[in-house]
Amino acid sequence: MAETTNPVVNTVKKAVSGIGARVESAVGEVNKLQNKTLEQANALVETAGRATKDQIAFAEEMGTELRKLVLTATRRATSFFQPKA
């Protein structure tokens, strides 16, 4: 019984119980920040994926146009060497 009335023991008990609440609060905040970080990372990956798909589609389009130009240029160049009827 003497321990419960001792002011030092009461102060230590309050400090220890306060630390537990603070640690629990800190862990909760870390969890929130971790979730936000994961959401942001997910959004970044999705954005990068969309940008990559767009770049690949653009490269395919440019390749198609380049092949058309080469084919047209080759036909015109070979037409100079064909005998005229």
C-alpha positions as CSV (number, residue, x, y, z in Angstrom):
1,M,0.0,0.0,0.0
2,A,2.9,2.3,0.6
3,E,3.8,2.1,-3.0
4,T,0.5,3.5,-4.3
5,T,0.7,6.5,-2.1
6,N,4.4,7.2,-3.0
7,P,4.5,10.2,-5.3
8,V,7.5,8.9,-7.2
9,V,5.8,5.6,-7.9
10,N,2.7,7.4,-9.1
11,T,4.8,9.7,-11.3
12,V,6.6,6.7,-12.8
13,K,3.3,4.9,-13.4
14,K,1.9,7.9,-15.2
15,A,5.0,8.3,-17.3
16,V,5.0,4.7,-18.3
17,S,1.3,4.7,-19.2
18,G,1.9,7.9,-21.2
19,I,4.7,6.4,-23.1
20,G,2.5,3.5,-24.2
21,A,-0.1,5.9,-25.5
22,R,2.5,7.9,-27.3
23,V,4.1,4.9,-28.9
24,E,0.6,3.6,-30.0
25,S,-0.1,7.1,-31.5
26,A,3.2,7.2,-33.2
27,V,2.7,3.7,-34.7
28,G,-0.7,4.8,-35.9
29,E,0.8,7.8,-37.6
30,V,3.6,5.7,-39.2
31,N,0.9,3.4,-40.6
32,K,-1.0,6.3,-42.1
33,L,2.2,7.7,-43.7
34,Q,3.1,4.2,-45.0
35,N,-0.3,3.8,-46.6
36,K,-0.1,7.2,-48.2
37,T,3.4,6.4,-49.5
38,L,2.2,3.2,-51.0
39,E,-0.7,4.9,-52.7
40,Q,1.6,7.5,-54.1
41,A,4.0,4.9,-55.3
42,N,1.1,3.0,-56.9
43,A,-0.1,6.2,-58.7
44,L,3.5,6.8,-59.9
45,V,3.8,3.3,-61.3
46,E,0.4,3.6,-63.0
47,T,1.4,7.0,-64.5
48,A,4.8,5.7,-65.6
49,G,3.0,2.7,-67.2
50,R,0.6,4.9,-69.1
51,A,3.4,7.1,-70.3
52,T,5.4,4.1,-71.4
53,K,2.5,2.7,-73.3
54,D,2.0,6.1,-75.0
55,Q,5.6,6.3,-76.0
56,I,5.5,2.7,-77.4
57,A,2.4,3.6,-79.4
58,F,4.1,6.7,-80.7
59,A,7.3,4.8,-81.7
60,E,5.1,2.3,-83.6
61,E,3.4,5.1,-85.4
62,M,6.6,6.7,-86.3
63,G,8.0,3.4,-87.5
64,T,5.0,2.8,-89.7
65,E,5.3,6.3,-91.2
66,L,9.0,5.8,-91.8
67,R,8.4,2.5,-93.6
68,K,5.8,4.3,-95.8
69,L,8.2,7.1,-96.6
70,V,11.0,4.6,-97.4
71,L,8.7,2.6,-99.7
72,T,7.5,5.7,-101.5
73,A,11.1,7.0,-101.9
74,T,12.2,3.6,-103.2
75,R,9.4,3.4,-105.7
76,R,10.2,6.9,-107.0
77,A,13.9,6.1,-107.2
78,T,13.3,2.9,-109.1
79,S,10.9,4.5,-111.5
80,F,13.8,6.6,-112.8
81,F,15.6,3.4,-113.9
82,Q,12.6,1.7,-115.5
83,P,12.3,2.0,-119.3
84,K,9.5,4.3,-120.5
85,A,7.1,2.6,-122.7
